[in-house]
C-alpha cells in the first residue's frame, strides 16, 4: 500500500464539505476575500499615536518603553519604532532626548 496516498486523510475536508463550498462559491455566497474583523486596527503608527507618545515622553522623560506601550495599549516594538524613527529620540542617561541636540543643549 502506498503511504503517501493517505498522508493527509486526517486533515483533509470531507468530499461533501468540498461540494458545499463549491456550490456556495458558484452562488456567490462565499468569497476568498478577508472579511472585516473586530479588534485593534492593523496600523498603529498613526499621527495621533505619534503625538500621544511625544506628549507622554515630554511629560516624563524617564518612562520606559513598556510603560508607554501599556499606557497606549500597543506593542513595545511599535512604540520603539515611533520613538526612534518618527520622533528621532534615543535614551541617554535614562532620559529620552532628541537625537540631534542644539548647541545650547550640548
Secondary structure as UniProt FT lines:
FT   HELIX           3..6
FT   TURN            7..11
FT   HELIX           15..26
FT   TURN            27..28
FT   HELIX           47..59
FT   TURN            61..62
FT   HELIX           65..72
FT   HELIX           76..81
FT   HELIX           82..86
FT   STRAND          89..92
FT   TURN            93..94
FT   STRAND          95..98
FT   TURN            103..105
//
